[in-house]
Amino acid sequence: MEKKDHYRLYKSGKRWLAALVVTVAAGAVLTTAGPTVQAAGTDDAAKVTAAEPASWETQLAALKSAVAAGNWGNLTVNNQTVSAVLAGVTDEASFNSVWSEVAQTIISNTVASKFAKPADQTAFIQAQSTNAQYAGKTNAEVLSEIIQSGAAAPDFGAVLNHLITYTTTEADQFQPATDDPVKTNKNNLTAFLQANSKIGQLLVEKKDGTTTTVTAIVAQAADADSLAQAWSAVAQAVITNEMQAKLNLPDTTSAASRNTMSKLLAAKANGATVANNQVLANVVAANTPSTENPELNVATAMGNICEAVDSAVANTQLAADWQENKDSLLAFLQSSNLGSLTAPTAGGSLTALVNGVQDTAGLTKAWGETAQAVLINEMQTKLGLADTTSVASRSKLADLLNTKSSDTHYSGDTNGDVFEKVIAANTPSAANPTPNFATLVTSLRSYVTDAVKAENLTGQSQVVIRDWANGVIINQRSTSVTSGQTIPLYAAAHDGLSFDSVKIDGVTQSTTNGTLNFSRTFSQSTTYYVDYYFIKSTGYTEKDARGTVYIKNTNGAALYSNMNMTAQITDRNLKQGTAWASYKKVYDAQGNVVGYNLGGQQYVKASDVQETPIGDVTTQTFNGVVSVINPWTPVYSDSAMTKQINNWTWDAGTCWQVFQKVFIDGKLAGYNLGGQQFIKANAVQESTTPSTPQQQIIPNSGVVSIISPYGARVYSDAAMTKDTGRVLPQGARYQYNNEVYTKGQLTAFNVGGNQFISVADIATQIPLYGGSGTFTVRYPANPRWGVAVLDSNLQVLKIIPAGTHWRSYGIGILSDGRTYYSLGGNQWVPTDYGFVQ
């Protein structure tokens, strides 16, 4: 029979180990009854002669004596010492197996002492023997012959010493091949996948958006770049496989399984400061081939990754879907101030109802009750009803619900039928276990607005504009407006007076120098009062205040020649990270610092600088493409790359257009992906081919409307290959902050976080108008209070302090019909929470 030998990777506990296995062609492990070897003087090769077999007890005693004499008792065989294995022999069959295992263990130990690299160990075992006595045979064949030789009453000490002498002599003459880390790592990965076929069959995504098996992507690796991608694919596949096993999931592809794994990755383990996905990304990065560690140790790497996954599962408390939905529902009610609404069927407040949820059934009931209560409240608001309980109000609500839908996608349905369908489509289910309640509310509000408009296509109301100064109306004018129509209103000019503020029906509004867009939805004619307030003109003032300012904006800071900072000095721009002496501070009429005098007639806006030092960050224009090499690579909102954008990561293997290189202390630290999006240099590599990247994300803001009758599916990647299971309903509107181009063509929009929708499912609108400049926080009820910053789904992101200044990119109208300043990055502040200059 032809003998074969190879290294098999197997899992022992949490570690992947390698063992030399001598096999015959049929694949059986070779075992022997034990050899008899007689000393041969000075000849290396022991002379082997046949003898009558001794009893297995006699052989065992001889083998134990030889092991003790050679100090081999502490070597390990299948997680046991050699001495322990010998002590467990109880019959001839077990002795035969143990003899082969002990001999192979001693050989493996000797080979490992000569060659540190597994690849060199394997090459030595497979190499041709240089001993003339064994001409034409490999070292594996020779060692196998020595193990099999002999009969009864063997001299085991002589046989084992012969094995060691032969191995040592041949190893001293063996010359390992020149190091080729790519080939070595590829071979090691291939061997691992051959021994673990389930992992090799898992699917991974390629650069072109198609999928292939892990085994195939490793087989196609031909250089360092493609091997890095293959290693990443294997690591991710091992993580997925280990998560499935430890979480007891039936598969890795169903919505329920993907949801559970996503929750584990997004959560923090007990005592951890970062999420599990970041912990795993760090482990993968630490076990990836690098300049310092060019040869991949598969056994160690896979063991470390499996340990990290096991630790995450063991130390992370995953909330049940109903618990997660309960928490998100409570958060929505708190941020929207709707918790006090009455549950239509159960009675009591919505907050009390949701707080009482204890299981899935209770959550489903509370979810539906909350949706109905919010819907009723929205209809009341849009119809202008004083209540929802009087006969007149109930009649108007019933009329709206029973009216046929004007939306062609719901032909034949009443508005009530449509509401039921929208709520059902956004209720937790097996296909969508953790939906976003804010998305449901946005859909309901959008549809209610359109439904009320459809009933009042010709209804008009009066808008009375009054100008006030010193408590007296000094001018009055009026105009008409149709329900749902948006009209611009302007502050009139009055000699010696400056615009101060404007109120609509007593509520202070935020404007751009008195300009605002007025829009209301109403069911019956009414009169709205818009009051403009003027004060004596004061203008900007400046006071001596020596100090230093530091340029903080990525695009630098423009210089102006006048104190009002309206006349920009041509071709003068101060670079980010530079420091400048300042001599005066410029204040507006409210006492807010709006600028600095840098000497003479040179002014810089306060929004472009800060008074505290920043790191030595510099940028260099660079128009190129980078390829992501680390999985779950985070994206940052600042050039120093200290502020990670929540839930925003790029997958390994994807390519992105970059516009700047970022240097910290003179060293390349990262790249600017456009706008305030940065990625660290150690997570990517520059492309040597100046071709159009597969995916290119261009910062741009706007609003999209879902026009597909089937809604718009939401994907977690820019290539739109990873379906989240969510569907945005037709008719809904969403703010986007990035456009995705594939091979130069617009293919998708980023609607916040890792959420992408296809351009085929939407229509875009121009969402921003006027209102660009510096936004100053000033809450009208109490100027000392901070204000909430919302996302386009009206979810609270953070609180910004009173008197602070922020860049405004314009004014937009969100789904609640109110006007908001856009602070960039899907951050919105109501226009009545401050002012822009």
C-alpha positions in Angstrom: 0.0 0.0 0.0 1.1 3.5 -0.7 1.7 5.5 2.5 0.8 9.2 2.9 1.5 11.7 5.6 0.0 15.1 6.2 -0.8 17.6 9.0 -4.4 17.7 10.2 -5.8 20.7 12.0 -8.2 19.8 14.7 -10.0 21.7 17.5 -8.9 20.9 21.1 -11.0 23.0 23.5 -10.7 26.5 22.1 -7.5 26.0 20.2 -6.8 24.8 16.6 -3.8 22.4 16.8 -1.8 20.4 14.2 -0.8 16.7 14.4 1.3 14.6 12.1 -0.7 11.6 10.9 0.8 8.7 9.0 -1.7 7.1 6.8 -2.0 4.4 4.1 -3.7 5.0 0.8 -7.0 3.8 2.2 -6.8 6.5 4.9 -6.3 4.3 8.0 -3.8 5.3 10.7 -0.9 2.9 10.7 -0.3 1.0 13.9 2.1 -1.8 14.8 2.5 -4.5 17.3 5.9 -3.0 18.2 9.4 -3.4 16.8 12.5 -5.4 17.7 15.7 -3.6 17.1 19.3 -4.8 17.8 22.2 -2.5 18.2 24.4 -2.2 15.1 27.7 -0.8 16.4 28.6 2.5 14.8 26.1 2.2 12.0 23.3 4.8 12.2 20.8 2.4 10.9 19.6 -0.2 13.5 19.5 -3.8 12.2 16.0 -5.1 12.3 15.4 -8.8 12.9 12.2 -10.7 13.4 11.4 -12.4 16.7 8.6 -14.1 18.3 6.0 -11.6 19.6 6.2 -11.0 23.3 3.0 -10.5 25.3 1.6 -7.0 25.2 2.2 -6.7 29.0 5.9 -7.3 28.4 6.0 -4.9 25.5 4.2 -2.2 27.6 6.7 -2.6 30.4 9.6 -2.2 27.9 8.0 0.9 26.4 7.4 2.5 29.7 11.1 1.9 30.6 12.2 3.4 27.3 10.0 6.5 27.8 11.3 7.0 31.3 14.9 6.7 30.1 14.4 9.2 27.3 12.5 11.7 29.5 9.6 11.6 27.1 6.9 11.0 29.7 5.7 14.7 29.8 5.2 15.0 26.1 1.5 15.5 25.1 -0.6 13.0 23.2 -4.2 14.2 22.6 -4.2 16.5 25.6 -2.6 13.8 27.9 1.0 13.2 28.8 2.7 10.2 27.3 3.0 8.6 30.8 -0.8 9.0 31.4 -1.5 7.4 28.0 0.7 4.4 28.8 -0.9 4.1 32.2 -4.3 3.7 30.5 -3.3 0.7 28.3 -5.5 -2.3 29.2 -5.2 -4.8 26.3 -3.2 -5.6 23.2 -5.4 -3.4 20.9 -4.9 -0.3 23.0 -1.2 -1.0 23.3 -0.8 -1.2 19.5 -2.5 2.2 19.1 -0.5 3.8 21.9 2.8 2.6 20.5 2.1 4.3 17.2 0.9 7.5 19.0 3.9 7.7 21.3 6.4 7.2 18.4 4.7 9.8 16.3 4.6 12.3 19.2 8.4 11.9 19.8 9.0 12.4 16.1 6.8 15.5 16.0 8.5 16.9 19.1 11.9 16.4 17.5 10.9 17.9 14.2 9.3 20.9 15.9 12.6 21.5 17.9 14.4 21.7 14.5 11.9 23.8 12.6 9.7 26.5 14.1 7.5 27.0 11.1 4.7 24.5 10.5 5.3 24.9 6.7 9.0 23.9 7.2 8.0 20.9 9.4 5.6 19.7 6.7 8.2 20.2 3.9 10.8 18.2 5.9 8.4 15.2 6.5 7.6 15.1 2.8 11.3 15.5 1.6 13.3 12.7 0.1 15.7 10.9 2.5 19.4 11.6 2.0 20.4 8.3 3.6 21.6 5.9 0.9 19.9 3.0 2.8 16.6 4.6 2.1 17.1 5.9 -1.4 13.9 6.9 -3.2 11.9 7.2 0.0 10.5 10.2 1.8 11.4 10.9 5.4 7.7 10.0 6.3 8.1 6.6 4.6 11.4 5.9 6.4 10.0 6.9 9.8 6.9 4.8 9.2 9.1 1.8 8.4 11.1 2.2 11.6 7.9 2.4 13.6 6.4 -0.7 12.0 9.6 -2.8 12.3 10.2 -5.5 14.9 8.3 -8.2 16.7 8.1 -9.5 20.3 10.3 -8.3 23.2 11.5 -5.2 21.3 14.2 -2.9 22.5 11.9 0.2 22.4 14.7 2.5 23.6 16.9 1.6 20.6 13.9 2.1 18.2 13.0 5.5 19.7 16.7 6.6 19.7 17.0 5.4 16.1 13.9 7.6 15.2 15.5 10.6 16.9 18.9 10.0 15.4 17.5 9.6 11.9 15.3 12.7 12.3 18.1 14.9 13.7 20.6 13.8 11.0 18.2 14.4 8.2 17.0 17.8 9.6 20.5 19.1 9.8 20.9 18.5 6.1 17.5 19.8 5.1 17.3 23.3 3.7 13.9 25.0 4.1 12.6 26.7 1.0 13.0 30.5 0.8 10.2 32.2 2.8 7.2 33.1 0.7 4.6 34.4 3.3 1.8 34.6 0.7 2.3 30.9 -0.4 2.8 29.7 3.2 -0.3 31.6 4.5 -2.4 30.4 1.6 -1.4 26.8 2.1 -2.1 27.1 5.8 -5.5 28.6 5.2 -6.3 25.9 2.6 -5.3 23.1 5.0 -7.6 24.7 7.6 -10.6 24.8 5.3 -10.0 21.3 4.1 -10.2 20.1 7.7 -13.3 22.3 8.3 -15.4 22.1 5.2 -18.5 23.7 6.8 -16.6 27.0 7.2 -15.2 26.7 3.7 -18.7 26.4 2.3 -19.9 29.7 3.9 -20.6 32.5 1.4 -18.8 35.9 1.4 -19.2 39.0 -0.7 -16.7 39.9 -3.4 -15.7 43.4 -4.6 -18.2 43.2 -7.5 -21.1 42.5 -5.2 -21.4 38.9 -6.1 -20.9 36.0 -3.6 -18.6 33.1 -3.5 -17.5 30.5 -1.0 -14.7 31.0 1.5 -12.7 28.1 0.0 -13.0 29.7 -3.5 -11.7 33.1 -2.4 -8.7 31.5 -0.7 -8.0 29.4 -3.8 -8.0 32.6 -5.9 -5.5 34.5 -3.7 -2.4 35.2 -5.7 -0.7 38.1 -4.0 -0.5 39.9 -0.7 -3.6 42.0 -1.4 -5.9 39.1 -2.4 -4.5 37.0 0.5 -5.4 39.8 2.9 -9.0 39.7 1.6 -9.0 35.9 1.8 -7.8 36.0 5.4 -10.5 38.5 6.3 -13.1 36.3 4.6 -11.9 33.2 6.6 -11.9 35.2 9.9 -15.4 36.5 9.3 -16.6 33.0 8.4 -15.1 31.6 11.5 -16.8 34.3 13.6 -20.2 33.6 11.9 -19.8 29.9 12.4 -18.7 30.2 16.0 -21.6 32.6 16.8 -24.1 30.2 15.3 -22.7 27.4 17.4 -22.5 29.3 20.7 -25.9 31.0 20.2 -27.6 27.8 19.2 -28.9 29.3 16.0 -30.5 27.0 13.3 -28.8 28.9 10.5 -26.9 32.1 9.7 -29.1 33.5 7.0 -32.7 33.9 8.3 -33.9 37.2 9.6 -34.1 36.0 13.2 -30.6 34.5 13.2 -29.1 37.6 11.6 -30.9 39.8 14.1 -29.5 37.8 17.0 -26.0 37.9 15.7 -26.3 41.7 14.9 -27.5 42.3 18.5 -24.5 40.4 19.9 -22.0 42.3 17.7 -23.6 45.7 18.6 -23.8 45.0 22.3 -21.1 45.5 24.9 -19.9 42.6 27.1 -20.0 43.0 30.8 -17.3 45.5 31.8 -16.4 46.3 28.2 -15.9 49.8 27.0 -16.5 49.0 23.3 -19.0 46.9 21.4 -18.3 43.3 20.6 -17.9 44.0 16.9 -15.0 46.3 17.7 -13.4 43.8 20.1 -13.6 41.1 17.3 -12.2 43.6 14.7 -9.3 44.2 17.0 -8.6 40.5 17.5 -8.8 39.9 13.7 -6.4 42.8 13.1 -4.0 41.5 15.7 -3.9 38.1 14.0 -3.6 39.3 10.4 -0.3 39.0 8.5 1.7 42.2 8.7 5.2 43.5 8.1 6.2 42.6 11.6 4.5 39.2 11.5 4.4 38.2 7.9 3.5 34.5 8.3 0.0 33.7 9.4 -0.3 31.2 12.3 -3.7 29.7 11.6 -3.9 27.6 14.7 -3.3 30.5 17.0 -5.4 33.0 15.0 -8.5 30.8 14.9 -8.1 29.9 18.5 -8.0 33.6 19.5 -11.0 34.5 17.3 -13.0 31.6 18.7 -12.1 32.6 22.3 -13.2 36.2 21.6 -16.5 35.0 20.2 -17.1 32.6 23.1 -16.2 35.3 25.6 -18.6 37.8 23.9 -21.5 35.2 24.0 -20.7 34.2 27.6 -20.4 37.8 28.9 -23.1 39.7 26.9 -26.7 39.9 28.1 -28.8 40.0 25.0 -32.2 41.5 25.4 -35.2 39.5 23.9 -36.7 41.1 20.8 -39.8 42.2 22.8 -37.5 43.8 25.4 -35.5 45.6 22.8 -38.7 46.8 21.1 -40.1 47.9 24.5 -37.0 50.0 25.2 -37.1 51.6 21.7 -40.8 52.4 22.1 -40.3 54.0 25.5 -37.4 56.0 24.1 -39.6 57.3 21.2 -42.4 58.3 23.6 -40.0 60.2 25.8 -38.2 62.0 22.9 -41.5 62.9 21.2 -43.4 63.9 24.3 -46.2 61.6 23.3 -46.1 59.3 26.4 -49.1 61.1 28.0 -51.4 60.2 25.1 -54.2 57.9 26.1 -54.2 54.3 24.8 -57.4 54.0 22.7 -58.5 50.5 24.0 -56.5 49.8 27.2 -56.9 53.3 28.6 -54.2 55.0 30.7 -51.1 56.7 29.3 -49.0 55.1 26.6 -46.0 55.3 28.8 -47.8 53.3 31.6 -49.0 50.8 29.0 -45.5 50.2 27.5 -43.9 50.0 30.9 -46.2 47.2 31.8 -45.1 45.0 28.9 -43.7 41.6 30.1 -43.6 39.4 26.9 -44.0 39.3 23.2 -47.9 39.3 23.3 -47.9 42.4 25.5 -45.4 44.2 23.3 -47.5 43.5 20.2 -50.6 44.9 21.9 -48.7 48.0 23.2 -47.1 48.6 19.8 -50.6 48.6 18.1 -52.1 50.8 20.8 -49.3 53.3 20.6 -49.5 53.5 16.8 -53.3 54.1 16.9 -52.9 56.8 19.6 -50.2 58.6 17.7 -52.4 58.3 14.5 -55.4 59.8 16.3 -53.3 62.6 17.7 -51.9 63.4 14.3 -55.3 63.5 12.7 -56.5 65.8 15.4 -53.6 68.2 14.8 -53.9 68.2 11.0 -57.6 68.6 11.1 -57.3 71.4 13.7 -59.7 69.7 16.2 -60.0 71.0 19.7 -60.5 67.4 21.0 -61.2 63.8 19.8 -64.2 63.0 22.0 -66.9 65.5 21.1 -69.6 64.5 18.5 -68.3 67.1 16.0 -64.7 66.0 16.3 -65.5 62.3 16.1 -67.6 62.9 13.0 -64.7 64.6 11.3 -62.3 61.9 12.3 -64.7 59.2 11.0 -65.1 61.1 7.7 -61.4 61.2 7.2 -61.0 57.4 8.0 -63.9 56.5 5.7 -62.8 58.6 2.7 -61.4 56.7 -0.2 -57.6 57.0 -0.4 -56.3 59.5 -3.0 -53.1 57.5 -3.2 -53.2 55.5 -6.5 -51.2 52.7 -4.8 -54.1 52.1 -2.5 -56.9 52.2 -5.1 -60.2 51.2 -3.6 -59.0 51.4 0.0 -60.3 53.9 2.6 -57.8 55.9 4.6 -58.6 53.7 7.5 -57.7 50.6 5.5 -54.4 52.2 4.5 -53.6 53.0 8.2 -54.2 49.4 9.1 -51.9 48.2 6.4 -49.1 50.7 7.3 -49.3 49.7 11.0 -49.3 46.0 10.1 -46.3 46.4 7.8 -44.3 48.1 10.6 -45.2 45.8 13.5 -42.6 43.3 14.9 -42.7 40.0 13.1 -40.4 37.0 12.3 -39.3 38.8 9.1 -38.7 42.1 10.8 -38.2 41.4 14.5 -37.0 44.8 15.6 -38.6 47.5 13.4 -38.1 51.2 14.0 -41.2 52.8 15.5 -40.1 56.2 14.3 -40.3 55.0 10.8 -43.9 53.9 11.3 -44.8 57.3 12.8 -43.1 59.1 9.8 -45.2 57.0 7.4 -48.4 57.7 9.3 -47.7 61.5 9.6 -46.9 61.7 5.9 -50.0 59.9 4.8 -52.3 61.9 7.2 -50.8 65.2 5.8 -51.6 64.1 2.2 -55.0 62.8 3.2 -56.0 66.1 4.8 -54.6 68.0 1.9 -56.7 65.9 -0.5 -59.9 67.0 1.4 -58.9 70.7 1.3 -57.5 71.3 -2.2 -59.1 74.7 -2.4 -59.3 75.7 1.3 -57.5 79.0 2.0 -56.6 80.9 5.2 -55.5 84.4 5.9 -51.9 85.2 7.1 -51.7 88.6 8.8 -48.1 90.0 9.1 -47.6 92.7 11.8 -44.4 94.7 12.5 -43.8 95.7 16.1 -41.4 98.2 17.7 -41.5 99.3 21.3 -44.8 97.5 21.9 -46.6 99.2 19.0 -47.7 97.9 15.6 -45.9 100.1 13.1 -47.0 98.2 9.9 -49.5 95.5 8.9 -50.1 93.5 5.8 -51.8 90.2 4.8 -51.7 87.4 2.3 -53.6 84.2 1.7 -52.3 80.6 1.8 -53.7 77.2 0.7 -53.6 74.2 3.0 -50.2 72.5 2.7 -48.8 75.4 0.6 -45.4 76.9 1.5 -45.0 80.7 1.1 -41.9 82.9 1.9 -42.3 85.7 4.4 -39.9 88.6 4.8 -39.0 91.2 7.4 -39.8 94.7 6.2 -37.2 97.5 6.2 -37.6 100.3 8.8 -35.2 103.2 9.1 -33.1 103.0 12.3 -34.5 99.6 13.2 -33.0 96.1 13.0 -34.9 92.9 12.9 -34.9 91.1 16.2 -37.3 88.1 16.2 -40.6 86.7 14.7 -43.4 84.8 16.3 -46.3 82.8 14.7 -49.3 82.7 16.9 -47.1 83.6 19.8 -44.4 80.9 19.1 -40.9 82.3 18.3 -39.5 81.1 15.0 -36.0 80.8 13.7 -35.2 82.8 10.5 -32.5 83.9 8.2 -32.4 87.7 8.7 -36.2 87.7 9.0 -36.9 85.4 6.1 -38.9 82.2 6.8 -41.1 79.8 5.0 -44.6 79.6 6.2 -46.6 76.4 5.8 -49.7 75.0 7.5 -52.1 72.1 6.9 -55.7 72.9 7.9 -59.2 71.6 7.3 -61.1 74.9 7.5 -60.3 78.5 6.9 -58.7 80.4 9.7 -56.4 83.3 10.4 -52.7 83.1 11.4 -50.8 86.0 12.9 -47.1 86.4 12.1 -45.5 89.1 14.3 -42.1 90.6 13.4 -40.3 92.5 16.2 -37.7 95.2 15.6 -35.2 96.9 17.9 -32.9 99.9 17.6 -30.0 99.1 15.3 -26.8 98.3 17.1 -24.7 96.0 14.8 -21.5 94.1 15.7 -19.1 95.5 18.3 -15.5 94.5 19.1 -13.6 94.5 22.4 -9.9 94.0 23.2 -9.2 90.4 24.1 -5.7 89.1 23.3 -5.3 85.3 22.8 -4.7 82.5 20.4 -7.2 80.8 18.1 -6.7 77.4 16.4 -8.3 76.6 13.0 -10.5 73.6 13.5 -12.4 73.2 10.2 -11.1 70.6 7.6 -11.4 73.2 4.8 -9.7 75.9 6.8 -11.0 79.3 7.7 -11.7 82.2 5.4 -10.4 85.7 6.2 -12.7 88.8 6.0 -11.8 92.5 5.7 -14.7 93.9 7.7 -16.1 93.3 11.2 -19.4 92.0 9.9 -17.5 89.3 8.1 -19.3 89.7 4.8 -16.3 90.8 2.6 -14.1 87.8 2.2 -10.4 88.5 1.4 -9.6 86.8 -2.0 -7.2 83.8 -1.9 -6.7 84.0 1.9 -7.5 80.8 3.8 -6.0 79.7 7.0 -5.1 76.0 7.1 -6.6 73.5 9.6 -4.5 73.0 12.7 -2.6 76.3 12.4 -2.6 78.8 15.4 -3.0 82.6 15.1 -2.7 85.5 17.5 -6.0 87.3 18.1 -6.4 90.9 19.4 -10.1 91.5 19.7 -13.3 89.5 19.9 -16.4 90.5 17.8 -19.8 90.3 19.6 -23.3 90.4 18.1 -26.3 92.3 19.6 -27.0 89.4 22.0 -23.5 89.4 23.4 -22.4 86.2 21.6 -18.8 85.9 20.3 -19.2 85.7 16.5 -15.6 86.4 15.4 -12.0 87.4 16.1 -9.7 90.2 14.9 -6.4 88.8 13.9 -4.8 92.2 13.5 -5.7 95.2 11.3 -8.6 94.5 9.0 -8.4 90.7 9.3 -11.3 88.8 10.8 -12.2 85.2 11.1 -15.6 83.6 12.1 -15.9 82.0 15.5 -17.5 78.9 13.9 -14.2 78.2 12.1 -11.9 78.3 15.1 -11.5 77.3 18.8 -9.5 78.8 21.7 -8.1 75.5 22.9 -5.2 73.8 21.1 -5.8 70.8 18.8 -3.5 68.1 17.7 -1.0 68.8 14.9 -3.4 67.8 12.1 -2.7 68.7 8.5 -4.2 67.7 5.3 -3.0 67.2 1.7 -5.1 67.1 -1.4 -5.3 63.6 -2.8 -7.7 62.3 -5.4 -7.5 58.6 -5.3 -9.0 55.3 -4.2 -8.4 53.2 -1.1 -9.4 49.6 -0.4 -10.5 48.6 3.1 -8.4 45.7 4.5 -9.9 45.3 8.0 -13.5 44.1 8.7 -15.9 46.5 10.5 -13.6 49.5 9.9 -15.1 52.5 11.7 -15.7 55.9 10.1 -15.0 59.1 12.0 -16.6 62.6 11.9 -13.4 64.5 12.8 -10.0 64.7 11.1 -8.2 63.6 14.3 -10.3 60.5 14.0 -11.4 60.4 17.7 -15.2 60.7 17.1 -16.6 57.5 15.6 -19.9 57.8 13.7 -22.3 55.5 15.5 -23.1 52.2 13.7 -21.1 53.2 10.6 -18.4 50.8 9.4 -17.0 49.7 6.1 -16.6 46.1 5.1 -13.2 44.6 4.2 -12.6 44.5 0.4 -14.7 47.6 -0.5 -13.1 50.5 -2.4 -13.8 54.2 -1.7 -12.9 57.5 -3.4 -10.8 59.8 -1.1 -10.1 63.5 -1.5 -7.5 64.3 1.2 -4.7 62.6 3.1 -4.7 63.4 6.8 -1.4 63.8 8.7 -1.0 63.8 12.5 2.4 65.0 13.7 3.7 64.7 10.2 2.7 61.0 9.8 0.0 59.7 7.5 -2.9 58.9 9.8 -6.0 58.7 7.6 -8.0 59.8 4.6 -11.0 62.1 4.0 -13.8 60.3 2.2 -15.6 63.6 1.6 -17.2 66.0 3.9 -16.8 65.1 7.6 -16.0 61.4 6.9 -12.6 60.1 7.8 -11.0 56.6 7.9 -7.7 55.6 9.5 -4.7 54.8 7.3 -3.9 51.5 9.0 -7.3 50.1 8.0 -7.0 50.7 4.2 -4.4 50.6 1.4 -4.1 52.9 -1.6 -5.1 51.4 -4.9 -2.3 51.3 -7.5 -4.9 51.4 -10.3 -6.4 54.9 -10.9 -9.7 53.5 -12.1 -13.2 54.4 -10.9 -13.8 52.7 -7.5 -16.5 50.0 -7.3 -18.4 52.2 -4.8 -18.0 55.9 -4.3 -19.8 57.8 -1.6 -20.3 61.5 -2.2 -21.5 63.7 0.7 -24.7 65.5 -0.3 -27.9 66.2 1.6 -31.5 66.1 0.5 -34.9 64.5 0.9 -36.1 61.4 -0.9 -39.7 60.2 -1.3 -40.5 56.5 -1.6 -42.4 56.1 -5.0 -42.2 52.3 -5.5 -45.6 50.7 -4.8 -43.7 47.9 -3.0 -41.8 50.4 -0.8 -38.0 50.6 -0.6 -35.9 47.8 0.9 -33.2 48.9 3.3 -29.7 47.5 3.0 -26.8 47.7 5.5 -24.1 48.1 2.8 -23.6 50.5 -0.1 -23.5 47.7 -2.6 -27.1 46.8 -1.5 -26.3 43.1 -1.1 -27.1 42.8 2.7 -30.9 43.1 3.1 -31.9 44.2 6.6 -35.4 43.0 6.2 -36.9 46.5 6.6 -39.1 48.1 3.9 -39.8 51.9 3.9 -43.4 52.5 2.9 -44.5 54.2 -0.3 -45.1 57.9 0.2 -42.7 58.3 3.1 -40.0 61.0 3.0 -36.5 60.6 4.4 -33.5 62.8 4.7 -30.3 61.5 3.1 -26.7 62.7 3.7 -24.7 60.7 1.1 -25.1 59.6 -2.5 -23.6 56.2 -3.6 -22.2 55.8 -7.1 -21.3 52.5 -8.6 -18.9 52.7 -11.5 -19.8 56.3 -11.9 -23.6 55.8 -11.8 -25.8 57.0 -9.0 -27.3 53.8 -7.5 -28.3 54.4 -3.9 -28.8 56.9 -1.1 -27.6 56.7 2.5 -30.5 57.6 4.8 -28.6 57.5 8.1 -26.1 55.1 9.6 -25.6 51.8 7.7 -29.0 52.3 5.8 -29.0 52.4 2.0 -32.0 52.4 -0.4 -32.0 52.0 -4.1 -32.3 55.0 -6.4 -34.9 52.9 -8.3 -37.4 53.1 -5.4 -37.3 56.8 -4.7 -37.6 60.3 -6.1 -35.5 63.1 -4.8 -36.5 66.6 -3.7 -34.4 69.7 -3.0 -34.8 69.9 0.8 -32.7 72.9 1.8 -33.3 76.6 1.1 -31.8 79.7 2.7 -30.7 79.6 6.3 -27.0 78.9 5.7 -24.5 80.5 8.1 -23.8 80.3 11.8 -26.6 78.9 14.0 -26.6 80.2 17.6 -28.6 78.3 20.3 -31.2 80.4 22.0 -34.3 78.7 23.4 -37.1 81.3 23.5 -38.6 80.1 26.8 -35.3 80.2 28.6 -32.2 81.5 26.9 -30.0 79.5 29.4 -31.4 76.1 28.3 -29.8 73.8 25.8 -31.8 72.4 22.9 -32.2 69.0 21.4 -30.7 67.9 18.1 -32.8 65.5 16.1 -32.3 63.2 13.2 -34.6 63.1 10.2 -36.8 60.5 12.0 -37.3 63.0 14.8 -35.2 61.0 17.2 -33.1 62.9 19.8 -29.4 62.6 19.1 -27.9 65.0 21.7 -28.3 68.3 23.6 -26.3 71.3 22.6 -25.7 74.1 25.1 -27.2 77.5 25.1 -25.2 80.2 23.3 -23.0 77.7 21.3 -22.5 78.2 17.6 -23.0 75.6 14.8 -22.7 75.6 11.0 -26.1 75.6 9.3 -26.3 74.3 5.8 -29.9 75.5 5.2 -33.5 75.1 6.2 -35.5 72.0 5.6 -39.0 70.7 6.3 -39.1 67.3 8.1 -42.0 64.8 8.3 -43.8 66.7 11.1 -44.3 69.7 8.8 -42.0 72.0 10.9 -38.9 73.9 9.7 -35.4 72.9 10.9 -31.9 74.1 10.4 -29.6 71.4 9.0 -26.4 71.1 11.0 -25.0 68.5 8.5 -24.7 64.7 9.0 -28.5 64.2 9.4 -28.6 66.6 12.4 -31.6 69.0 12.7 -32.6 71.7 15.1 -36.0 73.5 15.0 -35.8 76.9 13.5 -37.4 78.4 16.6 -34.6 77.2 18.9 -32.1 79.8 17.8 -31.1 82.1 14.9 -28.6 82.1 12.0 -26.3 84.9 10.9 
